[in-house]
Amino acid sequence: MKSHPHRDIRKLLAPLFKRGWVFAGITKHYKIRSPGGRLVSMSMTPANSESIVRIGADIARIEKEEQ
């Protein structure tokens, strides 16, 4: 698994991998897959700090739906 180049996103992703999320590949976007099979892709270079907040919100929404 290749780690994400952005430090704040690495901090966001580390606990997810411990909860069963898996790395799904890299093209122009970094992709992870939830334990239920949902795919989340994120930019390799987030434009601003708001995009990191939105990634966290998307992940939280997916985890809530999969419970």
N, C-alpha and C positions, 0 to 999 in steps of 0.2 A: 504494500500500500504506500503510495506517495502522499506525503503530508501536504496540506494546503500551504501556499507561500505566505499567506497573511496571518500574522500572529494572533489577532483577535478571533479569527475564524477557527484556527487550530484549537484555541481554548474552548470554543463552543462545541467543536466536534469530538474532542477527546472523551467526554463522558458518554456520548452517543455510541461510540464503538464498543464501550463496555456494556451497553444495554442491548447489544445485538444488531446495531446498524452496521452495514458493510460498505466498503468502498466499491463503487461501480464503474469507475473509469474517468479518463480525462480526454477531452478534445479541446475546445476553447473554454469549456466549463468543467468544474470539478463536480462529480456526481456521487451521491451516496444513496443507498437503498435501505428503507426501513425494514424491520423484522416482518412486517405484513406485506412487503413487496412494493410499496410506493417509492417512487424515484424523486429525489430532490436534486436539482442542479443549481450551481452557484458560480458566479463569475470568478475567474482566477484573480482578478484585480477589482475588488469592490470599489465603486465610485465614491462612496462616502460612508460615514458611520451608520446612517439610516438604513442602508442596504444590509448591514450586519444584523440590525434589529429585526428587519423583515425576514431574514433567513431564520432567525431564532423563533419568530412567530409562526412561520410556516412549519417548522419542525414540531413546535408545541401543538399546533393544530392537528398535524398528522398523528402524533402520539395520542392525543385525546380521542381521535376518531377510531384508532385501532384498539382501544381498550375495551 
